[in-house]
Amino acid sequence: MGTIEKAGVAEHSKDAITEPDTTASETTAPAQADFPLIPEAGQAAVTDPAGTGSLTKDSWIRRIPLLRVFAAPHIAPAQTLESGEWPPYAEQGTRLRVRERAARNGFYAPLFQGAPTTTRQAEVLNTALIAAPTGVEGVAAGRDVLSQTAISKDPITDYNSTPRRITSTNVLVVGDVGAGKSAYTKTVYVMRPLILRHRRAVVFDKKNEKGEGEYSHIVREFNGDHIKFAMDGSGVIFNILDPAISGVNDDGLNNQLVYLNTIPALMREGQGPNEWERKALRLAYRAMMKKFEGTRTPTTADLHDLLGLIDPMDPSLHGMSGATLEQLHQSGISMRFCFNELLETYGAIFDGETSADVRLNRKLTSFDISQLPDTGPAIPMVMGLANLWLLGTVRRPENRGIRTNVINEEAGHILAGPLAVQQRSNIKLSRGLGLSNIYNIHKGATDVPAGSPGMAVIEEAQTVHIFRQDKPEAAQWCVKTFGLNPDSAADIMVLRNGHHLLKSGADVPEVEIEHVRSAWEVKMTDTDSALRETDSAYADVA
C-alpha cells in the first residue's frame, strides 16, 4: 500500500478577506503559527530550542513593526528534516501566508478535510497510465467501469492476434434471468460482427417470444434464414442420416454413428446402449448404407426397418454361435423399439429427408427451437444434430475462410446430457474450421454437473462473461471455476443490469464492463415487449 496523501483547498475566511494585506507578495509560511516549515534556499534557519521565544539570526527584524512582514517564518528543522514528518497543511508546495496572527486563529485553514487516498489508487488520475484493458482490436463490447475506456472483445480476433491473447475460441456467458446476458450476446456476438467481412452467426434460439424465438426479428432484419422446428408439422424436418453430418470426427469415428448411439440415452432418460445394442446398431447402419448406396439418402425410418435383422454372412460375425446371434437379434429389437418411439413421438422433426429450408448460405441462421417441449429429448437432439450438420457444412470448399459465431442459448440442454461428450469432441475442431462456440447458461453449479464432459467444455472457455448471480453459492462457483479474485464473489452478487465481469485469458484479471448500446440496438434486443402490451379485455372494462 502506498503512502497516505491529503489534498486540501486553502481559502480565506470573511474576516481575513476584509483585513488588508500589506505584503507586496506572498511567501512561504506556516499554515498555523505553531507549525514549522523548511527554510527557503539560501536562508538561515531560525530556531528557538529552549522555547523561550528568543530567535537566532535575523530575529531582530521581527521586532520592528514595519519590517517584520519581511521576516522569514518560524521553522523547526528538528521536527521536519530529522524526523521526516510534516505537520498538516505544511507539505512542500502548499501555498501559505505570512500573517502569523491570522494563521494562529485558523483563518488560513482549509474549510474541510481532504480525502485520504493511496498512491495505488491515485494512479487512475494519471490518464497516461490508463488504457483499454482489452486493447482496441475486435468488436466494440462496452465500457470499462474503472477507466471509462472502450472495451473491444472478439475471440476470433484475440486468437489471431500476435501474440495470441487466448488459445481457445470458446465463450461462456453466465448470469441470472434479467441480468442482461441475452442482450449482450445479441449485440456483441451476433449483430455487430455481421458487419465484418467473412463473418457469420448461427443461433440456437430457445426463448419463446409471441410464438417464435427471440432472435426471429433480428434474423428478418438481416435477411437471414429462420429454421423453425415444431411438433405439429409446421416446421422443418431434420434427417438424422443427412450426408452433411456423415464426416469423421477427431476420434476417427463416423459422426452419424456417434450421434445414433446418443439417441437411446436421450430416449431412455440417460440409459445409453450397452455393448450388444451398440453392435446391433452398427450392423443395421452398415447394412443400410450398403443398401442405399448410389440411390437416395436414407432416413431414420430406413434404419429402423433394419434393426434386429442379423446377417450370419457378415464378416464381423464369422464364427459366432447361434446363441450370440440370437442375443444380437434381441438387442437389435430393443433398439428398434427405441427408434420406433422416436419416430412416433417426434416424427414431425426427424422422419424424412432434410427440408430444403435448412441451409447455411446467409450471414445469419437461426435454429428456432422455442416451440419444442422443455422436457424430453427433442431439444438436445435438435441441438446436437444441428451442431454436427454445421460442422459438416463448414467443411465444404465454399464455406472455407468464413468465421462463424455459434450461439447456444440455454446451453444446459446440450452440456448437461449425453450429447456433452459429442460436443466436447467436436469443439476441438472449432479452431480449424473457424468456429467460436458461445454457451449461455444461468447457473453453472446446477445447470452442468461437476466432473461431467459438459463441465470440461465450460472449463476450456477462455472468454467468460459473468453477469449477476444472486445466490452466494453461484457467485462462489464462478470465482472457483474461473480463477477470479476471491473478493469478486461479493461484486458478482450486486452487479447492475447490463454490467458484468469479463475474464479473458488465464493471466489477465477480471474487469467490470458496462454494456453500451445504441437506440436501434436497444430496440432490436428488447425481449420484454409482451409484458408491456395492454390487455384489450381489461382495457375495455376500464
N, C-alpha and C positions, 0 to 999 in steps of 0.2 A: 504494500500500500504506500502511496506516495506521501509527500509532506503535506501538512494541512495549510491551506491558503485562505485568506479572507479578502473580501472586496468591500469597500465602503465608499459612500459618497459624502464628501465633506461639504456642508452647507452653513451659511451664516444664519444666526437667529435674527429675530426682528431687532433686538437691541443692538446687536453687533453691527447691523447694517446702518442704523441711524447714527452710530458713533463714528465720527470722521477718522479716517486712517491717514496719519501724517507721513507715512513712509513713502518714499519715492518709488520703491519697488519691493516686491515680496522676496523674502529669503527663507532659507530652511530653518525651521524652529520646531520645538516640540508641540504635539497636539494638546498637551496639558503641561502645566508648569513643572510638575514632578517627573515628567518623562524625559529621560536622557536621549541625546542624539549623538551622531558621529560628526566630528568637525569637518568643515569643508576642506578641500585640498589646500595645503599651504597655511592652514590656520592652526595656531597652537591650541592645545586642549585647555579648557577652563574647568577646574575641579574644585571640590570642596570636601576633601577626605574626611575632615573632622565633623562635618555637618554644622559648622558654626555660622555659616552664611558668608564667610570671607572667601574671596575669589583670588585665584592666582592669575598672573599675566593680565591682560587688558581689562581687569575688573574695574579700574578707575573710570572707565568710560560710562559704566552703568550708573555711576554716582552723579553724573551731570545730566539734568533733565532733558536738555536739547540734543545731547549726543547719544544717550543710551539706546535710542531706537536703532542705532547702527552697530550696537554691540552684538557679538556672537552669542548664541543661546547657551544655556547651561547644558553641559554634557557630562556623562559619567562613563568613560571608556571601560572601567572595570565591570560595569553592568551589561555592556554590549559586546565589545570586541572580544573580551576574555571569556565571557560566559557563552557567547553565541546566541543569546536570547534577546529578542526585540520586544519592547512593550507594544501594546495595541496602538494602531494608527501611527506608529513611528517607523514603519518599514521604509527602506530605501525607495525613493520615487514618490512617496506620499507628499502632497502639497500642504505645507504647514505655514503658520503665521508667526510674527514676532511679538504680537501684543500679548504679553505674558499674563496680564490680569484677565483678559477676555478668555484666554485659553484655560486659566485656572478655574474660571467659573463655568466652563463647559460650552462656551459659545461656538467653538470650532469642532465640537464632536459631531460625528455622523448622526443623522436623525434615526437610523435603525441599524441593527447589527447586520453585518454581511453574512451571506450563507456559506457555511463550511463546505469545502469540496476537496478532492484529491487530484494529484497530477494525472492519475489514470483516467479519472472522469473528465478532466479538463481537456483531454485530447480531442474530444468532439468539437471543441471551439476552434481548433486549427483545421480549417477546411482543406488544407493541403494534404492532410493525412487521411481524409475521408474519400473513399471510392466505392463504387458498387461492389458488394460482396461477391457477386456472380460474374463480374465483367460486363461487357456491353454487347457481346455476341449472342444471338439467339432470338427468341420471341419475347416481346415485352410482357412481363408477368405481374407487375405491380410495383410497389414502393417499399423500400426498407424503412421500417418504423423508426429505427435509431438515427440513421443518417439522412433519411428522406431522399435517398438517391434511387434512381430507377433500377429495377431488377429485371434481368433477362434470363430466361430459362428455356432450354430445349435440349433434351437428352441426346438427340442425334448430333446437334452442333457440339455439345460437350464431348461426345465420343470422338468426333473428327477433329477436335482442336489439337494444337501442338504446344505443350504436351497435353495428353489426354486428361480431362478432368474426371472422367468416370470410365469404367471398363464394362459396365452393363447398362443397356438402354431401358431396362425395366423400371417402371414407375409405380409407386403406391400412393394412393390418396385415401386417407382415413379420417373419419370425423362423424360426429353425431348428425342426425337429421336436422336440416335447417341451418347448419353452420356455414354453408356456402361452398361446399366442395363440388357440387354438380355445376354451379355457375362458373366456378374457376376452371373445371375440366372443359366445359363447352367453349369457354373463351380462349384459354391458353393452349389447349391440346387439340381443338377442332377448328374453330373459326379463324383464328389468327394465322396458324401455319398454312392454311389453304391458299393464302395469297402468295406463298413462296413457290418457286419453280420446283417441279418434280416432287411435290408433296401430296399426300393423300391421307384420308382418315376413314376408318371403318369402325362403326359403333354398334355395340350390343345394347340396345335400348330397352331397359326393363321397366321404368316407371311409367305408369299409365296416366295419361292426361287427356280427359274428354274423349276416350275411346281409341286413342293411339299413343305411341311413345312420345316422350317429352322432346325428343330431337326431331320430330317429324317436320315442324315448321322451319327448322334450320336446314334440313335436307331440301325442302322445297325452295328455300331462299337461294341455295347454292346449286339448284337444278341437279340434285344427286339422285341416287337410287334408293327408294324406300321399299325394303323387302319385309313384308308383314306376314307373320305366322298366326294362324287362328285354328281353333278346334272345330269350327263349324264349316270348314271347307272353303271359306272366303279368302284364305291366304295362299301362300306358295307351297309347293311340295319340295322337299329336300331328300334326294335319293342317297341313302347311306352308302350305296355302291357306286356313286358318281366317280368316273375315271379321274376327275380333277384331284381326288384325295388318295389315289392309289400309289402315291410315291413311297419312297423308302425313308424311314426316319434315321436318326443318328445311331440307333442300335442295330441297323441293318434289317429291321422288320417292316413288313408292309403296314402302312398307316391304316388301311381299311381293316385288316385283320386285328390290329391292336385295338381299334375302336370297337369292333364287333365283340371283343372279349369284355368290354366295359358295359355293354348293354345288359347282360344278365345281372350284374351288380346293381345297376340303376333300377331295373325292374323288380328285383327281389330285395330291395332296401339294404344294400350293402353286401349281400351274399354273392360273391363272384363265382364264376365257374371253376370246378375242380379240374384236375388233370385229364380225366376221362372226357368231360364235357368240352374242354378246350381242344382235345384231339378230334372229337366228333365234329366240332365247328370247323376246324381246319380241313377235314376231309370233305365236308359239304362245300366249303368255299372253293377249294381247288377243282372239284367236280363242276361247280357252276361256271367258273372262269373258262374251263375247257369246253363246256357245252355251248357257251355263247360267244366264243372267240370268233371274231370276224363277222358277226351278225348284228347284234344290237347290244345296248348297255343293259346288263342285268339289273334287277331291282330286288328289294328286300323280300318280296313275295317269291321270287325265284329261288333265293337262298332258303327260304322257309320250306319249300317243297322238297328240297334235297336233304334236309336234316334228318338223320336217322337211317338213311339209305347207305348201307355199307357194301362196298365192292371188294370181295375177297381177293381180286386180282390186283388191287392197288399195291404197288411195290413197297410202300411203307407198312403193309400188313402181312408181308410174306412170313410164313412160318407161325402165324398166330393161331392159337387154339380156338375151337368153337366157342368156348366159354368167354374168351377175350372178345371175340367178335360180337357176341351177344351183349356183353357189357357196354361195348362201344355203341351198339344199336340203342340200348336203353338210355345211354347218355345223350345220344343224338335226339331221341324223342323228347327228353327233358328240355333240350334247347329249342326244339320245335314248339313246344308249349309256350316257352318264354317269348319267342318271336311272334307266335300267334296272338298272344296278348298285346304285344306291341302294335301289331297291325290293326287289331280290332279297336283298341283304345285310342291310338294316335295315328291311325291310317291317313287322316286328313293332312298330316305333315310328312309322313315317311313312306307312304305307299304309292309308288310310281316313280317316273323319271323326274329329274330336277327341272323345275319350271324355268322357262326362258328368261323370266324376270331376274333370276339370280345370276348376277354378273358383277364384274369388278372393272368397269371401264370409265368410271366417273371419279371426280375429285372426292366425293363424299358418298359413302354407302352406309345405310342403317339397316341392321337386322332387328326389326321391331318384334320383340318377344313379350311386349307388355300385356297381350291378351291371353297368354298361356297361363295355366294354373301354377300357383306358387309351390304347391306340393306335387309330388310325383316326379317322374324322370324327364318330362317334356323340356323344361328349360335347360338343365345341364346337357341333355342330349343334343339340342339345337346348338348350344354354345360350343360344345366340343366338336360337333360335326362341322360347324361353320369355321372354326379355327383350323381344322385340317384342310377344309376346302380353300381357305385363304392361303395357307402355306403352299398348297399345290398350285394355286393360281399365280402367286407372285413369282414362281419359278419360271413361268413362261417368258420367252425372249422379249415380248412386247412390254413386259412389266419390269424389266431389269432397269436399275438406276432410279426407281421411284421409291422414296422413303414413305413408310406408312405408319401412322399412329393408330393403334388398335385399342379402342376404349372398351373396357369390360365393366359396365355398370353392374352393381350387385354381384361383384366377383365371387362372393361367398358360394354361389351356386356351382362354380367350377373349381374353386380351390378347396372346398370342404369335402368333396366326394371322391369317387374312384377316378374321375377324369383329371384329378390333380397330377397323377403320375404321367399321363399323356401330356398334360400341359407343361410340366417341368422338362420332359424330354424334348418337346418341340421348341420351347423358348430358347434352347441352346442354338437353334438355327436362326434366331432372330437377327443377330448382327450380320450374318452373311446374306440375309435376304432383305435387309434394310427395314426391319420392323422394330417398333417401340411399343411394348405392351404396357398399358396403363390400367391398373386394377383399382377399382373403387370399392371400399368396404366400410362398414360402420364401426365395428369394434373387433380388432384382431384377436383379442383374448377369447371371444365367444364365437366369432364367425369362422375361424380356422383353428382346428385342433393343434395343440402343441406337439411337435415332433412329427407331424404329418408331411407328406410331399408338398401340400399346399403351403405350409409354413416355410418350407425350404424356398419356394418361389418368392415369398414375401421377403425373406432374409437376403435374397440375391438382388433385390431392388436397391439401386444406389442413388435414386432420386426419390425423396419421401416428402409428402406434403401432409402435415399433421394439423387438422382443424380441431375445434373444441371437442374435448372429451369430458363430459360432466362427472363421470364416476372416477374416484381415485384409482381403482384397480386398472381401469382402462388407460388412464394417463401414465401410471407406472409401467404398464406393458409397453407403451411407446418408448419411454425412457430406456428400459432394459433392452428392448429389441433392436433399437437403432443407435444405441450408444450416446444418448443425449446427456447433457449436464443434469445431474440429479435435481437441481433446483428448477428445471424446466417443467416438472410434473405439476407444480402449482400454477405455472403460467398457462399450461395446456387447458386446465380446467376453467379458466376465466377468459379465454380468447374471445374477442368480439366476433360477430358475424362478418365474414369476409376476410378475417385475419387468420393466419396460420403460421406454423413454424416450418421452415424449409431446411431440410437436411440433404445436402448434395455432396457425395463423396465421403470416404471414410475419415479423412483428416481435416475436414472443414467443419467448423462449429455451426450449429443451427442459428438461423436468423429469423426474426419475425417479419412477415410480409403482409402488407395491406393490398388487397386486390382492388385495382382501379379499372373501371370500365367506362366506356363511352355511353351516351344515352341510347344509341342504337343497340349496343351490346347488352345493356340492361334489359331492353325490351325483348331481345332475342333469347335471353337466358332466363326469362321470367317463367316460373313453374307454379305460381300461385293464382293464376287468373281465375280458376274455377272457384276459389274461395271468395273472390271479390264480386262475383256475378250476383245480381239481385234475383231472388226467387220471385217469379212473376205471380205465383199464387198468393204469397204473403203481401206482395205489392198491391194486388187488387183489394185484399182485405183492408189494407191501410187506407 
